[in-house]
Amino acid sequence: MLTFIWTIQVISALLLIVLILMHSPKGDGIAGIGNAAQMFSSQKSAEKGLNKLTGIVALVFIVCVFLLGFILS
């Protein structure tokens, strides 16, 4: 069981790195101060899907960290 959780954690960590690197840069510059940049830009469906997938993989990673913390302590 311990080996399985370690494997899931390593795979999710590597996948999380790849998914974060795939995101487009969000440098708004000075327009980011008053959220003016969000008024004129919309999120594409591919970006929304990437955000959801990144969130799911991050959640799996966090659950594995907590499980390993409880098992090993």
C-alpha positions in Angstrom: 0.0 0.0 0.0 2.8 2.4 0.9 4.6 1.7 -2.4 1.3 2.4 -4.3 0.8 5.8 -2.7 4.5 6.7 -3.3 4.1 5.8 -6.9 0.9 7.9 -7.3 2.6 10.8 -5.6 5.6 10.8 -7.8 3.5 10.5 -11.0 1.2 13.3 -9.9 4.2 15.5 -9.0 5.7 15.0 -12.4 2.4 15.5 -14.1 1.8 18.7 -12.1 5.1 20.1 -13.2 4.2 19.5 -16.8 0.7 20.9 -16.5 1.9 24.1 -14.8 4.5 24.6 -17.5 1.8 24.3 -20.1 -0.2 27.2 -18.8 0.1 30.5 -20.7 1.8 33.4 -18.9 -0.6 35.7 -17.2 1.6 38.8 -17.0 -0.9 41.6 -17.0 1.5 44.4 -16.3 0.1 47.5 -14.8 -3.5 46.6 -15.9 -3.4 43.8 -13.2 -3.7 46.3 -10.4 -7.3 47.2 -11.0 -8.3 43.9 -12.7 -8.7 45.9 -15.9 -7.0 43.1 -17.9 -9.8 40.6 -17.0 -12.5 42.9 -18.5 -11.1 42.5 -22.0 -9.9 38.9 -22.0 -11.9 35.7 -21.7 -10.6 32.2 -20.9 -10.7 29.8 -23.8 -12.1 26.3 -23.2 -8.7 24.7 -23.6 -7.4 26.9 -20.8 -10.4 26.1 -18.6 -9.8 22.4 -19.1 -6.1 22.7 -18.3 -7.0 24.6 -15.1 -9.4 21.9 -14.0 -6.9 19.1 -14.8 -4.2 21.0 -12.9 -6.5 21.4 -9.9 -7.4 17.7 -9.9 -3.8 16.6 -10.1 -2.8 19.0 -7.4 -5.6 17.6 -5.2 -4.4 14.0 -5.8 -0.9 15.1 -4.9 -2.0 16.8 -1.6 -4.1 13.8 -0.6 -1.1 11.5 -1.2 1.0 13.8 1.0 -1.5 13.7 3.8 -1.9 9.9 3.5 1.9 9.3 3.6 2.2 11.7 6.5 -0.4 9.8 8.5 1.0 6.3 7.5 4.6 7.1 8.2 4.1 8.9 11.5 
